[in-house]
């Protein structure tokens, strides 16, 4: 198997020791070009800013942090020289880059410049370090304590309890659309299916094979639960990614949702929030579904890579700048709440409780298989047909399997 569950050790090995001083580590880079592409949430913005601080007369450092990073990182690393010298990635997104051989092993750079990196930060595949992780993440329950209290709803531990609570909140007239979720058609919706299918103890592929196997009772139950939840969401849920869902939350329109731990800090920030929202925003662990014991979520790490199609000088500059960017000295009152950092000196905050609960409750890492991304793409493209009533669940899942099989054959995973 190409990749195993390397995320488990990362998410469960979070350091907590004495805090370091504020600021960034000093950079002493002689020459090179650094160009970073990645997502745009606060923790990655902090890392990007730390790398930019390494720029000097002989070193250019720039970042492109955008929600569309997965649409542009592969193309931007496939040219010679690569447009991007590094992509900030997670469990799933590194697979596509490794499949196309656009990221380089980092062992020599770790030996030369990474003496202060911890073992649990080094993401090793087939004996080679391919990425350096700096944070752990997971989706889990976020809820409005005041709304649940008014409705007499206990904090849900299952999706069935969430549905019952949503119905009560709506019937009491407290909120029209009490549930939120990153259900945007494409990557986000596919991630929600992945979470829920894992919660149903579903298997994505036949054992030892790239042959997909989701068109079954568990797959149908997964789709039915997703559709049940959307009945309590904003009617435009298929356009809502994490940013749009967070905006709905801060506007005071949502009482419960499954959301990334890395988003909790901003949700609890009063700036831009409706009165009474930030201070009543609380977190709990991930929920289960259908009487199962496996949480309906996935464990993740975020980290950075170095492009293969660049000069040695640019590779060295990139590694040094990003190593400085994740030095423990970045930790302070503001940044500590942005993520569950895999850095010495990180002391878990209240915002980290949901991610810790995910790690401690038996949550599994996102499947890191070379063909999982093809399935993820097929899910994101085909699932809206079921949610909008164009197809039934079995037909939708059959379409997913057909779309996946075509892509997997094209790439040589299936004959």
Secondary structure, DSSP 8 states (H G I E B T S, - for coil): -----THHHHHT---------SS-------SEEEEEEE--SHHHHHHHHHHHTT-BTTEEEEEEE-TTHHHHHHHHHHSSS-S-SEEEEETTHHHHHHHTT-B---HHHHHHH-TT--GGGEEEETTEEEEEEEEEEEEEEEEEHHHHHHHT----SBHHHHHHHHHHHHHTTS-SS-EEE---TTHHHHHHHHHHHHHTT--SB-TTS--B---SHHHHHHHHHHHHHHTTS-TTGGG--HHHHHHHHHTT--SEEEEEGGGHHHHT--TT--TTTGGGEEE----B-TT-SS-S-EEEEEEE--BSSS-HHHHHHHHHHHHHHTSGGG-STTGGGS-EE-STT----GGGHHHHHHHHTT-EE----TTHHHHHHHHHHHTHHHHTTSS-HHHHHHHHHHHHHHHHHHTTS--
